[in-house]
Amino acid sequence: MNEEIGFQCDNNQGECRAKFSCHLDCFAWVKRDSYLPQGSQGLKHTCRLLQKPSYVTILWRLIQKIWFALQWSSHRQWLRILYQTMLQHTIYT
């Protein structure tokens, strides 16, 4: 098998090795550490979930923008910044 397809089994260590085999630690980490249901444990789905901002993050950004607007802007500009911020974050809800 080693000469034909490059796949070799090592009896001493109990491993099978190949030149083209991929490293599956990432897949094992997702399976081990995942809190997701069985069908959603893929790497792509996990990364997609981790990249979505939480409501706490969105609220914190909104509070920061409101505070900044109140410190340095007029009332009309504060309303404009608040409206733009709410429009930006309606995508995630």
N, CA, C and O of each residue as an XYZ file, in Angstrom:
372
protein
N       0.824     -1.198      0.000
C       0.000      0.000      0.000
C       0.862      1.253      0.000
O       0.480      2.269     -0.580
N       2.010      1.192      0.638
C       2.862      2.362      0.720
C       3.360      2.768     -0.660
O       3.395      3.956     -0.981
N       3.745      1.798     -1.475
C       4.272      2.118     -2.803
C       3.169      2.562     -3.756
O       3.395      3.438     -4.591
N       1.987      1.977     -3.647
C       0.921      2.278     -4.602
C       0.182      3.576     -4.282
O       0.011      4.419     -5.163
N      -0.251      3.746     -3.051
C      -1.050      4.938     -2.718
C      -0.422      5.804     -1.629
O      -0.986      6.841     -1.281
N       0.717      5.415     -1.088
C       1.400      6.227     -0.088
C       0.820      6.130      1.305
O       0.996      7.045      2.110
N       0.136      5.049      1.606
C      -0.511      4.858      2.905
C       0.228      3.769      3.662
O       0.392      2.667      3.138
N       0.679      4.047      4.884
C       1.504      3.116      5.635
C       0.987      3.003      7.064
O       0.699      4.012      7.708
N       0.870      1.767      7.557
C       0.441      1.535      8.936
C       1.648      1.193      9.793
O       2.474      0.362      9.416
N       1.745      1.835     10.942
C       2.835      1.601     11.880
C       2.288      0.777     13.034
O       1.469      1.261     13.816
N       2.736     -0.455     13.141
C       2.225     -1.351     14.181
C       2.755     -1.002     15.565
O       2.090     -1.289     16.561
N       3.925     -0.394     15.656
C       4.504     -0.050     16.962
C       3.690      1.040     17.666
O       3.433      0.945     18.866
N       3.291      2.053     16.936
C       2.549      3.162     17.531
C       1.049      3.040     17.331
O       0.279      3.779     17.945
N       0.627      2.121     16.483
C      -0.800      1.943     16.238
C      -1.414      3.041     15.396
O      -2.599      3.344     15.535
N      -0.611      3.646     14.516
C      -1.082      4.734     13.676
C      -0.969      4.359     12.213
O      -0.124      3.551     11.827
N      -1.814      4.943     11.419
C      -1.712      4.838      9.966
C      -1.373      6.218      9.436
O      -2.007      7.208      9.800
N      -0.368      6.277      8.573
C       0.102      7.560      8.065
C       0.078      7.580      6.549
O       0.217      6.550      5.889
N      -0.101      8.770      6.018
C      -0.047      8.982      4.577
C       0.501     10.375      4.312
O       0.397     11.269      5.152
N       1.083     10.543      3.139
C       1.649     11.841      2.781
C       0.559     12.890      2.589
O       0.781     14.075      2.836
N      -0.592     12.461      2.158
C      -1.667     13.389      1.804
C      -2.717     13.544      2.893
O      -3.660     14.316      2.719
N      -2.587     12.842      3.999
C      -3.636     12.892      5.028
C      -3.653     14.259      5.714
O      -2.609     14.875      5.929
N      -4.836     14.709      6.044
C      -4.983     16.028      6.667
C      -4.956     15.902      8.193
O      -5.153     14.824      8.753
N      -4.713     17.005      8.825
C      -4.640     17.062     10.276
C      -6.046     17.292     10.812
O      -6.666     18.299     10.470
N      -6.564     16.404     11.629
C      -7.962     16.476     12.049
C      -8.147     16.998     13.474
O      -9.203     16.786     14.070
N      -7.151     17.671     14.025
C      -7.298     18.208     15.374
C      -8.401     19.254     15.457
O      -9.146     19.296     16.435
N      -8.508     20.092     14.442
C      -9.559     21.126     14.462
C     -10.934     20.493     14.528
O     -11.796     20.951     15.278
N     -11.144     19.450     13.753
C     -12.434     18.767     13.779
C     -12.682     18.156     15.154
O     -13.802     18.214     15.661
N     -11.654     17.573     15.762
C     -11.804     16.977     17.092
C     -12.097     18.046     18.140
O     -12.881     17.808     19.058
N     -11.481     19.215     18.017
C     -11.733     20.287     18.983
C     -13.171     20.767     18.890
O     -13.806     21.025     19.912
N     -13.687     20.888     17.686
C     -15.075     21.325     17.527
C     -16.016     20.291     18.118
O     -16.977     20.649     18.799
N     -15.756     19.016     17.870
C     -16.613     17.961     18.412
C     -16.551     17.944     19.945
O     -17.576     17.777     20.606
N     -15.358     18.116     20.502
C     -15.185     18.026     21.950
C     -15.765     19.236     22.676
O     -16.455     19.089     23.685
N     -15.484     20.421     22.165
C     -15.845     21.649     22.871
C     -17.174     22.238     22.425
O     -17.587     23.285     22.923
N     -17.838     21.583     21.506
C     -19.022     22.191     20.920
C     -20.236     22.034     21.821
O     -20.483     20.971     22.391
N     -20.978     23.112     21.932
C     -22.245     23.106     22.657
C     -23.407     23.060     21.670
O     -24.567     23.152     22.071
N     -23.100     22.920     20.384
C     -24.116     22.950     19.345
C     -24.783     21.593     19.195
O     -24.224     20.582     19.621
N     -25.958     21.552     18.603
C     -26.597     20.263     18.335
C     -25.801     19.448     17.313
O     -24.885     19.969     16.676
N     -26.146     18.195     17.161
C     -25.359     17.258     16.365
C     -25.169     17.710     14.917
O     -24.068     17.570     14.386
N     -26.183     18.237     14.269
C     -26.063     18.615     12.869
C     -25.319     19.910     12.623
O     -25.048     20.245     11.470
N     -24.982     20.645     13.660
C     -24.383     21.973     13.501
C     -22.964     22.036     14.035
O     -22.515     23.101     14.459
N     -22.256     20.933     14.025
C     -20.924     20.932     14.619
C     -19.815     21.081     13.594
O     -18.658     20.796     13.903
N     -20.132     21.515     12.392
C     -19.101     21.732     11.386
C     -18.293     22.973     11.698
O     -18.763     23.860     12.411
N     -17.075     23.047     11.167
C     -16.209     24.193     11.413
C     -16.805     25.471     10.839
O     -16.732     26.528     11.465
N     -17.395     25.378      9.649
C     -17.954     26.562      9.011
C     -19.126     27.112      9.827
O     -19.229     28.324     10.017
N     -19.992     26.249     10.300
C     -21.150     26.686     11.080
C     -20.710     27.268     12.421
O     -21.267     28.268     12.874
N     -19.715     26.651     13.059
C     -19.219     27.148     14.341
C     -18.597     28.530     14.181
O     -18.849     29.418     14.995
N     -17.789     28.722     13.143
C     -17.177     30.034     12.914
C     -18.233     31.087     12.621
O     -18.112     32.228     13.069
N     -19.256     30.721     11.883
C     -20.322     31.664     11.568
C     -21.035     32.109     12.842
O     -21.367     33.286     12.989
N     -21.272     31.175     13.763
C     -21.943     31.534     15.011
C     -21.066     32.404     15.895
O     -21.562     33.315     16.558
N     -19.766     32.131     15.911
C     -18.875     32.907     16.763
C     -18.658     34.315     16.233
O     -18.320     35.211     17.007
N     -18.841     34.536     14.942
C     -18.627     35.856     14.375
C     -19.830     36.772     14.535
O     -19.695     37.984     14.369
N     -20.991     36.237     14.848
C     -22.162     37.090     15.048
C     -22.025     37.837     16.372
O     -21.712     37.225     17.393
N     -22.250     39.132     16.369
C     -22.162     39.861     17.632
C     -23.360     39.556     18.529
O     -24.473     39.347     18.048
N     -23.123     39.537     19.792
C     -24.201     39.289     20.741
C     -24.966     40.587     20.998
O     -24.521     41.669     20.615
N     -26.105     40.464     21.640
C     -26.901     41.646     21.955
C     -26.174     42.553     22.935
O     -26.347     43.771     22.894
N     -25.367     41.979     23.809
C     -24.603     42.792     24.759
C     -23.596     43.652     24.010
O     -23.414     44.825     24.335
N     -22.937     43.071     23.002
C     -21.971     43.828     22.213
C     -22.649     44.951     21.448
O     -22.143     46.072     21.406
N     -23.787     44.655     20.845
C     -24.518     45.684     20.096
C     -24.978     46.794     21.029
O     -24.871     47.972     20.689
N     -25.490     46.427     22.205
C     -25.943     47.426     23.167
C     -24.778     48.282     23.654
O     -24.921     49.495     23.809
N     -23.627     47.658     23.896
C     -22.459     48.398     24.360
C     -21.996     49.398     23.303
O     -21.655     50.534     23.633
N     -21.982     48.982     22.031
C     -21.605     49.907     20.958
C     -22.600     51.059     20.857
O     -22.210     52.206     20.638
N     -23.873     50.753     21.016
C     -24.897     51.786     20.957
C     -24.731     52.786     22.100
O     -24.849     53.993     21.892
N     -24.461     52.290     23.294
C     -24.260     53.171     24.449
C     -23.034     54.049     24.241
O     -23.059     55.231     24.582
N     -21.962     53.490     23.687
C     -20.764     54.286     23.429
C     -21.044     55.397     22.422
O     -20.593     56.528     22.604
N     -21.783     55.081     21.364
C     -22.082     56.103     20.364
C     -22.990     57.189     20.933
O     -22.819     58.369     20.626
N     -23.949     56.795     21.755
C     -24.833     57.788     22.371
C     -24.039     58.686     23.311
O     -24.228     59.903     23.311
N     -23.157     58.104     24.108
C     -22.347     58.895     25.036
C     -21.464     59.871     24.275
O     -21.350     61.039     24.645
N     -20.839     59.381     23.204
C     -19.987     60.254     22.400
C     -20.798     61.382     21.771
O     -20.355     62.529     21.731
N     -21.987     61.044     21.283
C     -22.827     62.061     20.654
C     -23.275     63.106     21.668
O     -23.331     64.295     21.352
N     -23.593     62.672     22.879
C     -24.015     63.629     23.905
C     -22.860     64.513     24.357
O     -23.069     65.675     24.705
N     -21.659     63.980     24.354
C     -20.505     64.757     24.785
C     -20.120     65.833     23.772
O     -19.780     66.952     24.156
N     -20.173     65.500     22.478
C     -19.561     66.360     21.482
C     -20.522     66.891     20.423
O     -20.084     67.594     19.512
N     -21.799     66.585     20.508
C     -22.685     66.947     19.404
C     -23.934     67.664     19.893
O     -24.216     67.741     21.088
N     -24.660     68.178     18.930
C     -25.946     68.790     19.237
C     -27.025     67.717     19.282
O     -26.761     66.551     18.987
N     -28.231     68.109     19.648
C     -29.345     67.168     19.771
C     -29.691     66.530     18.426
O     -29.959     65.330     18.368
N     -29.690     67.303     17.359
C     -30.037     66.783     16.037
C     -28.999     65.752     15.576
O     -29.351     64.713     15.018
N     -27.751     66.046     15.811
C     -26.695     65.113     15.410
C     -26.756     63.839     16.253
O     -26.456     62.758     15.746
N     -27.129     63.941     17.503
C     -27.286     62.758     18.360
C     -28.359     61.839     17.809
O     -28.172     60.623     17.772
N     -29.490     62.407     17.378
C     -30.564     61.596     16.806
C     -30.131     60.926     15.504
O     -30.498     59.780     15.243
N     -29.352     61.635     14.690
C     -28.880     61.061     13.437
C     -27.943     59.886     13.701
O     -28.058     58.850     13.046
N     -27.028     60.028     14.640
C     -26.099     58.946     14.977
C     -26.854     57.755     15.554
O     -26.556     56.608     15.219
N     -27.823     58.017     16.412
C     -28.622     56.939     16.992
C     -29.386     56.182     15.911
O     -29.432     54.952     15.932
N     -29.981     56.900     14.975
C     -30.750     56.271     13.899
C     -29.840     55.433     13.003
O     -30.198     54.311     12.644
N     -28.673     55.957     12.637
C     -27.738     55.211     11.795
C     -27.241     53.956     12.497
O     -27.090     52.910     11.866
N     -26.990     54.051     13.784
C     -26.525     52.892     14.539
C     -27.592     51.815     14.597
O     -27.289     50.631     14.454
N     -28.822     52.209     14.804
C     -29.902     51.223     14.857
C     -30.110     50.573     13.497
O     -30.415     49.383     13.431
N     -29.951     51.328     12.403
C     -30.076     50.748     11.070
C     -28.966     49.744     10.793
O     -29.201     48.720     10.152
N     -27.764     50.029     11.266
C     -26.639     49.117     11.048
C     -26.857     47.790     11.752
O     -26.474     46.747     11.223
N     -27.455     47.804     12.914
C     -27.556     46.592     13.726
C     -28.872     45.851     13.554
O     -29.083     44.835     14.217
N     -29.755     46.316     12.700
C     -30.982     45.555     12.468
C     -30.717     44.311     11.645
O     -31.561     43.416     11.605
N     -29.579     44.229     10.993
C     -29.217     43.048     10.205
C     -29.056     41.835     11.111
O     -29.411     40.725     10.713
N     -28.535     42.016     12.306
C     -28.197     40.906     13.195
C     -29.373     40.390     14.002
O     -29.257     39.344     14.641
N     -30.491     41.080     13.995
C     -31.605     40.631     14.825
C     -32.553     39.753     14.073
O     -33.547     39.292     14.635
